[in-house]
Amino acid sequence: MVGAWTRVRGADQGLSFDVTTLLNRRRVLQLLGVGAGTLTLAACTGTATTGSSGSTSSSASTAASDGEIPEETAGPYPGDGSNGADVLEQSGIGRSDIRSSFGTGTGTGSAMAAGVPMTLTLALTDLSDDSSPMEGAAVHVWHCDRDGAYSLYSEGLEDENHLRGVQVADADGEVTFTSVFPACYSGRWLHIHFEVYSDVADITDSTEAIATSQVALPKAACDVVYATTGQERSVANLARVSLSDDDVFGDDDGVSRLAAVTGSAAAGYAVSLDVPIDPSTEPGTSGSTPGSGVGGTPPSGAPQ
């Protein structure tokens, strides 16, 4: 898809322009001594606890000591061109705040960002290069909303593209997204999808992904979030599933993909995961096949 970043639509200049703008802004912030990320957390082995104020702190071992993060399905709603819609062709996808629709999407921040605030930080390391940070790698993230629906695919949201975005890893190999806590819909443990590409030049072709996986969120945080108004149906869905019997995370109870989480429902949560990758291995050789559509079907409207 050579030249696919540029679309003839008003001032639309494609993702390459978006990324250049973001990188330039990051350099300015660094010169000013301002951190580009919202919050970065280190994941380690531990347990989750919930305080009397509703704050939650949980940590989980990541795949860093066990090798490459497991390859998992991109599911039926990636929006990367492998299954219909292709949000990666649109200018505006290069962003850190993914709560609203952009470009041709008609949603607004206030309409599309309902739910408990969440930041997601992924720390990419290259196992083929002494676990060095993967600076310059491009990461595509997407997940369902608090009602269990996916933009571009779910009924009534076909023309929306919220809760999807791309970031380029900084010198520490990190990307950070601002979003909302997703729902637990029927048949799946609460999760966030992501794809990693060697650089932004490859990201318009989903077959160029060097890693496709999912982030699992710990139950302690889920219990607190789903106790808030508007998320009652996720409580019932969560009660019917576990990490051990989930189609995606069940192979190791989600240990290698279980995020570290701190925060509260009132102030929002910071979610982080270490993502070790070996670019020299063939994608799809572990876990589920990317783009296979495995991983449950979100219902129309609210979780059932």
Secondary structure, DSSP 8 states (H G I E B T S, - for coil): -TTTT---STT--HHHHHHHHHHHHHHHHHHHT--SSS------S---EE-TTSEEEE----GGGTSS-------S---BSTTS-BGGGSTT-B-SB-SS--TT----HHHH--S-EEEEEEEEEEGGGTTEE-TT-EEEEE---TTS--TTTSTT-TT---SEEEEE--TTSEEEEEEE-----TTS-SEEEEEEESSGGGTT-GGG-SEEEEEE--HHHHHHHTTSTT-HHHHHHHHT--TTT-TTTTTTTTGGGB-EEEEETTTEEEEEEEEEE-TTS-TTSSSS-TTS--S----SSS--
